[in-house]
């Protein structure tokens, strides 16, 4: 080792080698290739994980949208049944005595259909949405009293305890409550379906943007690593050629 005289200045290092790049440069060719492949595998894994996560979120949104559309369809079922019930009830009210039994039977069947359709909707209705539950309760209360008074006034059945003939004056109010609750439930479910559609569209756009960004970053990383490895390999070969005098 050569010692510098005391009066001779030591050389000043003006360029420092990057620690990471320097460490990478000191590896062998096989190690460099392995490290490059490992980094690309990690990047591919990250992109794949993000893509699967976003696809899962989008799938959840699509299922929620399908459920919302199903609930709207169920509301439509008992709305249509009520419309048919109204028509048959009017026909029963004006039907000759000989035909009342037949039309009354249709009234009973349509009443059952309305109840079944409503119960089918209630089974899938959200329990954590206050407005939905409020309208469900309003419908059930009005529907119960409506049937009692309708059976008394239209079918000639006796009034149960707690009711009186004077309650017939509530008939228009009960009909209005039933229609209002049904209309409100329809609107709430349609609004929810629209919100889910918008959320799914936003989720798709953000997922696509993120995946494209990650793919772009992965491509840039691959190009940078390829350039780094090839450059260092070329420099190593040039040094070897100079040593060999070629």
Backbone bond lengths (Angstrom), bond angles and torsions (degrees), N, CA, C in turn:
res aa  C-N    CA-C-N  psi(-1)  N-CA   C-N-CA  omega(-1)  CA-C   N-CA-C  phi
1 X - - - 1.468 - - 1.523 108.97 -
2 X 1.295 118.94 133.19 1.458 123.59 -177.05 1.503 110.27 -87.06
3 X 1.364 116.36 129.80 1.457 120.91 177.53 1.513 109.61 -94.98
4 X 1.313 117.80 137.17 1.454 122.85 178.26 1.523 108.84 -82.58
5 X 1.311 117.53 136.12 1.476 119.91 175.76 1.521 109.37 -57.93
6 X 1.324 114.92 153.64 1.459 119.67 -176.83 1.503 112.55 -59.84
7 X 1.356 117.19 -32.08 1.465 119.63 -177.33 1.512 113.35 -92.62
8 X 1.331 116.82 8.14 1.478 120.40 -179.79 1.524 108.88 -104.29
9 X 1.299 116.19 127.73 1.472 120.50 -179.28 1.516 110.71 -70.30
10 X 1.276 115.99 140.36 1.464 119.81 175.57 1.524 109.70 -75.04
11 X 1.324 117.30 151.31 1.469 119.60 178.85 1.522 110.70 -64.33
12 X 1.291 115.70 142.64 1.469 121.56 -179.49 1.524 109.42 -95.91
13 X 1.325 116.94 126.69 1.463 121.10 178.09 1.526 107.98 -83.76
14 X 1.310 114.52 116.82 1.476 119.82 -178.08 1.522 112.44 -103.39
15 X 1.303 119.17 -13.71 1.471 122.74 -179.70 1.512 108.59 -124.44
16 X 1.288 115.41 125.45 1.462 120.12 177.75 1.529 109.32 -108.68
17 X 1.282 114.53 139.78 1.452 119.77 -179.16 1.524 109.75 -82.73
18 X 1.359 115.61 135.38 1.465 119.95 176.30 1.517 109.63 -60.11
19 X 1.345 116.09 131.20 1.460 120.08 -174.39 1.526 112.36 -61.08
20 X 1.348 116.10 -44.91 1.469 119.71 -178.07 1.517 110.65 -68.47
21 X 1.353 116.49 -49.07 1.460 119.98 -179.93 1.524 110.74 -64.65
22 X 1.326 115.47 -36.09 1.457 118.37 177.73 1.514 111.72 -64.36
23 X 1.347 115.42 -43.78 1.466 118.78 177.37 1.510 110.74 -61.59
24 X 1.348 116.02 -42.48 1.462 120.04 179.56 1.526 110.79 -63.76
25 X 1.347 116.35 -39.57 1.467 120.23 -178.49 1.519 111.57 -65.54
26 X 1.316 117.08 -29.12 1.458 120.84 -178.00 1.524 113.00 -79.42
27 X 1.343 117.29 -9.73 1.465 119.38 179.04 1.524 109.98 -76.99
28 X 1.307 114.30 160.51 1.454 119.75 176.08 1.519 111.24 -76.56
29 X 1.322 115.86 169.71 1.474 120.34 -177.62 1.528 110.53 -60.70
30 X 1.340 116.86 -44.33 1.474 119.82 -179.27 1.517 110.75 -61.50
31 X 1.334 116.84 -40.41 1.462 120.61 179.42 1.523 110.97 -66.25
32 X 1.321 116.39 -40.20 1.470 119.83 179.44 1.527 110.70 -63.28
33 X 1.304 116.11 -44.09 1.466 119.66 178.94 1.524 110.23 -63.25
34 X 1.333 116.08 -42.27 1.466 119.99 -179.99 1.526 110.76 -63.03
35 X 1.326 117.13 -44.78 1.463 121.28 179.97 1.524 110.32 -62.46
36 X 1.337 116.03 -42.10 1.469 120.26 179.07 1.522 111.05 -61.35
37 X 1.322 116.07 -47.56 1.468 120.44 179.69 1.525 110.42 -63.36
38 X 1.343 117.09 -39.41 1.460 120.72 179.47 1.523 111.49 -62.95
39 X 1.337 116.85 -44.22 1.460 120.50 179.08 1.526 111.23 -63.23
40 X 1.316 117.10 -40.86 1.462 119.95 179.14 1.534 111.46 -67.47
41 X 1.341 115.64 -34.78 1.469 119.50 176.95 1.519 110.84 -65.11
42 X 1.344 115.68 -42.39 1.464 120.02 177.86 1.527 110.53 -62.30
43 X 1.336 116.90 -43.95 1.465 120.34 178.91 1.523 110.92 -62.09
44 X 1.336 116.60 -43.28 1.468 120.09 178.68 1.528 110.51 -62.63
45 X 1.362 116.34 -38.60 1.457 119.80 178.39 1.515 111.98 -64.51
46 X 1.344 116.45 -40.97 1.464 120.48 178.52 1.530 110.20 -62.89
47 X 1.327 116.44 -46.88 1.469 120.15 -179.92 1.528 110.45 -61.87
48 X 1.353 115.86 -43.43 1.456 119.29 179.84 1.513 112.37 -63.54
49 X 1.346 117.07 -40.63 1.463 121.29 179.74 1.526 110.78 -64.33
50 X 1.338 116.05 -44.91 1.469 119.85 179.26 1.524 110.42 -62.97
51 X 1.338 116.07 -42.81 1.463 119.86 -179.24 1.524 111.09 -62.77
52 X 1.344 116.99 -44.36 1.466 120.35 -179.90 1.526 111.36 -65.29
53 X 1.349 116.31 -38.60 1.457 120.15 178.79 1.522 111.03 -63.56
54 X 1.329 116.08 -45.70 1.471 119.33 179.73 1.519 111.18 -67.47
55 X 1.323 117.74 -36.75 1.466 120.45 177.80 1.525 110.63 -64.68
56 X 1.346 116.52 -36.53 1.458 119.98 177.80 1.528 110.58 -64.80
57 X 1.350 115.82 -42.21 1.464 119.89 178.06 1.524 110.91 -62.84
58 X 1.327 116.23 -43.11 1.462 120.31 179.01 1.522 110.81 -64.38
59 X 1.333 117.11 -37.50 1.465 120.03 178.45 1.526 110.47 -64.76
60 X 1.347 116.52 -40.37 1.470 119.78 176.95 1.526 110.82 -61.42
61 X 1.342 115.98 -41.44 1.470 119.55 178.91 1.523 111.43 -64.31
62 X 1.329 116.08 -39.99 1.462 119.62 179.65 1.527 110.91 -65.06
63 X 1.337 116.63 -39.44 1.468 119.51 178.05 1.525 110.94 -65.74
64 X 1.329 116.41 -39.28 1.467 120.09 178.43 1.521 110.08 -64.68
65 X 1.333 116.61 -40.37 1.465 120.17 177.22 1.522 110.71 -61.76
66 X 1.335 116.06 -42.46 1.471 119.64 179.61 1.525 110.52 -63.33
67 X 1.331 116.57 -40.36 1.458 120.31 178.44 1.530 111.39 -64.89
68 X 1.349 116.24 -40.12 1.467 119.84 178.52 1.521 111.00 -63.16
69 X 1.331 116.31 -43.33 1.467 119.93 178.36 1.521 111.08 -64.61
70 X 1.344 116.20 -35.95 1.461 120.07 177.94 1.523 110.75 -65.28
71 X 1.336 116.71 -39.64 1.467 120.39 179.41 1.525 111.10 -66.73
72 X 1.337 116.26 -39.20 1.470 119.53 176.39 1.525 110.08 -61.86
73 X 1.340 115.91 -40.60 1.470 120.01 179.53 1.529 110.87 -64.84
74 X 1.333 117.23 -38.48 1.467 120.55 179.31 1.531 111.14 -66.19
75 X 1.342 116.21 -39.41 1.461 119.13 175.77 1.524 109.77 -62.95
76 X 1.319 116.02 -40.81 1.466 120.01 177.53 1.514 111.91 -60.45
77 X 1.336 116.98 -34.02 1.466 120.62 179.93 1.529 111.11 -62.53
78 X 1.355 116.34 -48.91 1.466 115.12 -177.27 1.527 111.88 -79.37
79 X 1.341 116.94 -20.59 1.473 118.74 173.13 1.527 109.76 -66.83
80 X 1.325 116.97 -44.67 1.467 120.82 178.25 1.529 111.04 -64.55
81 X 1.337 115.17 -39.46 1.464 118.66 178.83 1.524 110.88 -63.69
82 X 1.329 117.21 -37.79 1.465 120.36 178.07 1.529 111.32 -67.63
83 X 1.347 115.56 -37.38 1.466 118.47 177.75 1.529 110.31 -62.73
84 X 1.331 116.23 -43.29 1.467 119.91 177.56 1.527 110.76 -65.26
85 X 1.351 115.34 -38.50 1.464 119.37 179.35 1.526 110.56 -62.84
86 X 1.314 117.19 -40.07 1.465 120.55 178.70 1.527 110.81 -61.42
87 X 1.338 115.99 -45.13 1.466 119.56 -178.52 1.527 111.24 -63.34
88 X 1.345 115.81 -43.24 1.467 119.33 -178.97 1.532 110.59 -69.59
89 X 1.338 116.80 -34.32 1.470 119.93 178.74 1.521 110.65 -64.58
90 X 1.334 116.52 -41.45 1.463 120.45 177.29 1.525 109.79 -63.45
91 X 1.340 115.34 -42.47 1.469 119.12 179.35 1.524 110.93 -63.57
92 X 1.322 116.44 -37.63 1.471 120.66 179.02 1.527 111.04 -66.61
93 X 1.320 116.52 -38.36 1.462 120.58 -177.90 1.523 111.89 -64.91
94 X 1.327 117.65 -31.86 1.466 120.44 -176.69 1.522 112.69 -105.77
95 X 1.359 116.51 0.61 1.467 120.14 -176.02 1.526 110.69 -72.97
96 X 1.329 116.52 147.43 1.473 119.59 174.30 1.528 109.67 -61.29
97 X 1.304 115.97 158.92 1.465 121.06 -177.17 1.523 111.84 -55.77
98 X 1.335 116.56 -36.94 1.461 120.43 -177.39 1.528 111.99 -67.28
99 X 1.323 116.96 -24.31 1.467 120.30 -177.37 1.532 113.14 -101.58
100 X 1.308 118.16 -7.61 1.463 120.70 -175.38 1.526 112.37 -63.50
101 X 1.329 116.76 -35.89 1.464 119.29 -178.28 1.528 110.66 -61.80
102 X 1.330 116.80 -42.25 1.466 120.77 -178.53 1.518 111.16 -67.58
103 X 1.338 116.04 -45.92 1.463 118.89 -179.14 1.530 111.20 -69.84
104 X 1.351 116.85 -32.73 1.460 120.19 177.21 1.525 110.57 -64.29
105 X 1.312 116.28 -36.79 1.464 120.59 177.25 1.529 110.70 -63.52
106 X 1.328 115.55 -38.96 1.470 119.28 176.80 1.528 111.32 -65.72
107 X 1.342 116.11 -36.57 1.462 120.19 177.88 1.527 109.91 -60.44
108 X 1.331 116.72 -43.65 1.474 121.09 -179.34 1.527 110.30 -64.08
109 X 1.324 116.82 -44.02 1.465 120.28 -178.75 1.529 111.51 -65.09
110 X 1.314 116.63 -42.22 1.465 119.83 179.72 1.531 111.30 -68.86
111 X 1.339 115.76 -33.79 1.461 119.23 175.86 1.522 110.12 -61.70
112 X 1.321 115.99 -44.28 1.462 120.64 177.77 1.528 111.08 -62.64
113 X 1.332 115.77 -37.65 1.468 119.41 179.67 1.525 111.10 -65.86
114 X 1.342 116.15 -40.77 1.469 119.58 177.23 1.526 110.28 -61.32
115 X 1.327 115.79 -46.58 1.468 120.05 -178.76 1.518 111.26 -62.45
116 X 1.328 117.11 -43.67 1.461 120.81 179.90 1.526 111.11 -64.11
117 X 1.333 116.69 -42.93 1.464 120.10 -179.77 1.524 110.70 -65.19
118 X 1.343 116.08 -39.43 1.465 118.75 178.82 1.527 111.27 -66.86
119 X 1.333 117.29 -42.10 1.463 120.66 178.80 1.531 110.68 -64.05
120 X 1.332 116.87 -34.46 1.467 120.06 177.70 1.527 110.54 -65.23
121 X 1.329 116.16 -39.51 1.471 118.96 176.33 1.523 110.48 -68.57
122 X 1.316 116.91 -44.63 1.460 121.38 -177.71 1.531 111.43 -58.13
123 X 1.343 116.31 -33.24 1.467 120.43 -178.47 1.530 112.15 -65.64
124 X 1.330 117.12 -25.93 1.472 119.87 -178.58 1.525 112.22 -112.18
125 X 1.322 117.18 0.05 1.469 120.20 -179.05 1.527 110.23 -68.73
126 X 1.329 117.86 145.34 1.471 120.78 179.47 1.525 110.67 -67.07
127 X 1.319 115.72 130.50 1.461 120.52 -178.59 1.525 112.23 -88.16
128 X 1.342 116.42 -9.77 1.464 120.10 -176.57 1.521 113.30 -103.02
129 X 1.338 117.11 9.34 1.465 121.35 178.43 1.522 107.91 -108.18
130 X 1.319 115.70 111.34 1.466 120.79 -172.72 1.527 112.12 -60.16
131 X 1.336 118.11 -42.71 1.468 120.56 -177.50 1.524 111.34 -63.90
132 X 1.323 116.64 -37.52 1.465 119.99 178.78 1.524 109.91 -65.09
133 X 1.318 116.64 -49.33 1.458 120.27 -178.91 1.524 111.83 -63.67
134 X 1.337 116.73 -36.29 1.468 120.72 178.50 1.527 110.72 -61.78
135 X 1.327 116.80 -43.57 1.465 120.13 -179.72 1.520 112.03 -73.74
136 X 1.315 117.59 -30.54 1.471 119.96 174.93 1.528 110.32 -63.53
137 X 1.326 116.94 -46.21 1.468 121.44 178.70 1.529 110.44 -62.33
138 X 1.346 115.76 -42.70 1.463 119.73 179.90 1.524 110.74 -62.03
139 X 1.324 117.24 -42.07 1.465 121.28 179.24 1.527 110.21 -64.04
140 X 1.326 116.30 -47.95 1.470 119.78 -176.59 1.528 111.67 -61.18
141 X 1.322 116.57 -43.99 1.465 119.60 -179.33 1.527 111.04 -64.34
142 X 1.326 115.66 -46.29 1.464 119.43 -178.95 1.525 111.12 -67.47
143 X 1.348 116.42 -38.76 1.462 120.81 -178.07 1.533 111.38 -65.40
144 X 1.336 116.05 -37.92 1.462 120.15 178.42 1.534 110.68 -62.93
145 X 1.329 116.44 -50.80 1.472 119.70 -179.23 1.525 111.11 -66.98
146 X 1.323 116.42 -36.11 1.457 120.73 179.68 1.526 110.63 -59.50
147 X 1.321 117.65 -45.59 1.467 121.21 -178.48 1.531 111.15 -64.07
148 X 1.333 115.67 -42.03 1.464 119.39 -179.66 1.525 110.85 -61.14
149 X 1.327 116.98 -50.05 1.463 121.09 -177.94 1.520 111.21 -70.31
150 X 1.346 116.91 -35.76 1.464 119.40 177.43 1.519 111.52 -64.14
151 X 1.338 116.68 -42.46 1.465 120.53 179.79 1.535 111.05 -65.38
152 X 1.334 115.52 -35.22 1.473 119.34 178.45 1.517 110.99 -69.68
153 X 1.326 116.13 -48.89 1.456 118.64 -174.39 1.509 114.10 -79.90
154 X 1.342 117.66 -31.00 1.468 120.48 -174.15 1.522 112.40 -101.03
155 X 1.327 117.16 -38.57 1.466 120.25 -173.94 1.529 112.56 -105.76
156 X 1.345 115.95 -3.66 1.461 119.21 175.83 1.519 114.38 75.02
157 X 1.328 118.61 21.51 1.462 120.88 178.78 1.527 110.50 -80.98
158 X 1.332 115.48 156.25 1.458 120.21 -179.71 1.521 110.22 -73.88
159 X 1.319 116.18 148.25 1.456 120.90 177.60 1.525 110.45 -78.46
160 X 1.306 118.50 135.06 1.465 120.57 176.69 1.519 110.68 -72.86
161 X 1.328 116.26 171.00 1.463 121.17 179.57 1.523 109.97 -60.79
162 X 1.335 114.61 140.46 1.463 119.55 -179.64 1.510 113.56 97.72
163 X 1.332 117.23 -8.11 1.467 121.76 178.77 1.527 109.06 -118.83
164 X 1.342 114.22 154.02 1.469 119.95 176.57 1.521 108.41 -139.71
165 X 1.348 117.41 160.49 1.464 119.98 178.39 1.525 112.97 -54.89
166 X 1.315 117.42 -26.44 1.467 120.03 -179.93 1.526 112.15 -65.95
167 X 1.329 115.85 -20.94 1.465 119.64 179.72 1.531 112.70 -68.28
168 X 1.333 116.78 -12.54 1.468 119.72 178.78 1.530 111.04 -60.34
169 X 1.332 116.43 -23.17 1.475 119.53 178.63 1.537 111.45 -66.84
170 X 1.336 116.99 -16.58 1.460 120.96 -179.97 1.525 112.32 -83.87
171 X 1.317 116.68 -4.49 1.467 120.32 -173.50 1.534 112.30 -56.64
172 X 1.334 119.03 -49.56 1.484 118.55 179.42 1.529 112.54 -61.56
173 X 1.342 115.09 -38.57 1.466 118.82 -179.47 1.526 111.39 -65.64
174 X 1.348 116.50 -38.59 1.459 120.39 178.83 1.530 110.99 -66.96
175 X 1.317 116.32 -41.14 1.470 120.13 177.85 1.524 110.73 -61.33
176 X 1.334 115.43 -41.67 1.464 119.80 179.66 1.529 110.93 -65.02
177 X 1.331 117.64 -39.77 1.466 121.18 179.33 1.529 111.21 -64.31
178 X 1.327 114.98 -40.90 1.467 119.28 179.12 1.529 110.55 -63.12
179 X 1.331 115.94 -47.19 1.463 120.08 -179.43 1.530 111.58 -64.90
180 X 1.339 116.47 -40.56 1.468 120.29 -179.58 1.526 111.12 -65.31
181 X 1.338 116.25 -45.13 1.465 119.73 179.80 1.527 111.35 -62.45
182 X 1.330 116.02 -41.08 1.465 119.71 179.41 1.526 111.19 -65.69
183 X 1.333 116.07 -42.81 1.469 119.89 178.71 1.535 110.78 -64.16
184 X 1.326 116.84 -40.83 1.465 120.33 179.23 1.522 111.59 -64.32
185 X 1.331 116.72 -42.38 1.460 120.24 179.21 1.525 110.86 -64.24
186 X 1.324 115.84 -40.21 1.465 119.36 178.09 1.524 110.87 -61.58
187 X 1.326 116.53 -45.40 1.458 120.80 -179.90 1.531 111.46 -63.98
188 X 1.329 116.71 -43.93 1.463 120.60 -179.59 1.525 111.50 -60.56
189 X 1.328 116.32 -43.72 1.465 119.66 -178.89 1.531 111.48 -70.66
190 X 1.324 117.25 -37.63 1.468 119.72 177.31 1.523 111.06 -66.35
191 X 1.342 116.30 -40.99 1.468 119.70 177.86 1.530 110.78 -63.48
192 X 1.323 115.66 -38.83 1.468 119.29 178.82 1.522 110.63 -66.11
193 X 1.322 116.61 -40.53 1.463 120.16 178.58 1.531 110.99 -63.35
194 X 1.344 116.57 -40.64 1.463 120.13 177.78 1.528 110.92 -64.33
195 X 1.325 116.07 -41.24 1.469 119.86 179.37 1.521 110.75 -63.44
196 X 1.329 117.10 -40.16 1.459 120.62 178.52 1.526 111.27 -66.67
197 X 1.342 115.92 -36.29 1.463 119.73 177.63 1.520 110.45 -64.27
198 X 1.346 116.30 -44.06 1.468 120.27 179.05 1.522 110.88 -65.34
199 X 1.337 116.64 -40.26 1.470 120.14 179.70 1.527 110.91 -65.60
200 X 1.328 116.50 -39.21 1.460 119.97 178.72 1.529 110.74 -65.01
201 X 1.343 116.23 -39.47 1.463 119.84 178.72 1.530 110.94 -65.11
202 X 1.339 116.48 -42.69 1.470 120.30 178.08 1.527 111.04 -64.23
203 X 1.332 116.11 -40.67 1.461 120.32 179.67 1.512 110.73 -63.68
204 X 1.335 116.10 -39.73 1.470 119.94 178.78 1.520 110.96 -64.43
205 X 1.334 116.29 -44.20 1.465 120.08 -178.48 1.523 110.99 -64.58
206 X 1.343 117.37 -44.65 1.462 119.90 -179.24 1.518 111.08 -67.25
207 X 1.350 116.88 -38.23 1.462 119.94 178.47 1.522 110.71 -65.08
208 X 1.317 116.66 -43.15 1.466 119.60 179.25 1.520 111.19 -62.70
209 X 1.341 116.57 -43.34 1.463 120.42 179.77 1.528 111.09 -62.57
210 X 1.338 115.85 -45.97 1.465 119.81 -178.32 1.525 111.23 -63.33
211 X 1.323 116.71 -43.72 1.468 119.91 -179.15 1.520 110.83 -65.64
212 X 1.335 117.29 -39.89 1.467 120.27 177.67 1.526 110.93 -63.72
213 X 1.350 116.16 -40.13 1.471 119.76 177.94 1.522 110.48 -63.27
214 X 1.340 116.22 -44.75 1.460 119.73 179.74 1.521 111.52 -64.80
215 X 1.325 116.88 -39.76 1.463 119.99 177.47 1.525 110.85 -64.09
216 X 1.335 115.87 -40.78 1.466 119.46 177.37 1.516 111.60 -63.81
217 X 1.351 115.96 -42.28 1.459 119.82 178.72 1.527 110.49 -64.77
218 X 1.335 115.89 -39.83 1.459 119.38 178.09 1.518 112.11 -63.92
219 X 1.324 116.55 -39.33 1.464 120.68 178.55 1.524 110.97 -65.46
220 X 1.322 115.76 -43.98 1.469 119.25 178.30 1.526 111.10 -63.23
221 X 1.339 116.03 -40.42 1.458 119.25 177.84 1.524 110.92 -63.48
222 X 1.336 116.08 -41.84 1.464 119.50 178.91 1.530 111.10 -62.39
223 X 1.334 117.02 -43.74 1.464 120.45 179.35 1.527 110.97 -64.30
224 X 1.364 116.01 -41.21 1.466 119.11 -179.95 1.519 111.48 -65.02
225 X 1.329 116.20 -42.87 1.458 119.20 178.90 1.522 111.47 -66.61
226 X 1.338 115.98 -40.72 1.470 119.27 179.06 1.525 110.48 -62.15
227 X 1.335 115.74 -42.64 1.471 119.17 178.82 1.523 111.26 -65.97
228 X 1.336 116.87 -40.86 1.460 120.65 -179.63 1.519 111.13 -64.63
229 X 1.343 116.20 -47.87 1.464 119.67 -178.28 1.523 111.00 -65.09
230 X 1.354 115.74 -46.27 1.469 118.19 -178.78 1.527 111.25 -64.83
231 X 1.339 116.93 -38.24 1.464 119.91 179.25 1.513 111.63 -64.29
232 X 1.341 116.46 -42.66 1.452 119.11 -179.88 1.529 111.42 -69.66
233 X 1.330 116.40 -34.81 1.458 119.30 177.05 1.530 110.54 -66.17
234 X 1.330 116.97 -40.60 1.468 120.45 178.73 1.523 110.47 -64.38
235 X 1.339 116.44 -43.30 1.463 119.48 178.80 1.525 111.34 -63.44
236 X 1.349 116.57 -38.77 1.461 119.62 178.25 1.515 111.09 -64.22
237 X 1.333 116.82 -41.14 1.468 120.65 179.31 1.526 110.93 -66.94
238 X 1.317 116.93 -39.50 1.456 119.70 178.36 1.536 111.07 -63.57
239 X 1.339 115.60 -41.45 1.464 118.74 177.57 1.517 111.05 -62.54
240 X 1.340 115.75 -39.92 1.470 119.64 178.79 1.507 111.39 -65.62
241 X 1.351 116.18 -39.55 1.459 118.88 178.41 1.511 112.46 -65.87
242 X 1.343 115.43 -36.93 1.454 117.91 177.47 1.517 111.62 -66.22
243 X 1.314 117.28 -38.24 1.463 120.75 178.07 1.526 109.75 -64.58
244 X 1.352 116.08 -39.32 1.456 120.51 -179.73 1.522 112.00 -77.93
245 X 1.304 117.04 -7.27 1.457 121.06 -179.57 1.501 113.99 71.56
246 X 1.331 116.43 30.39 1.475 119.74 -178.44 1.534 109.65 -103.51
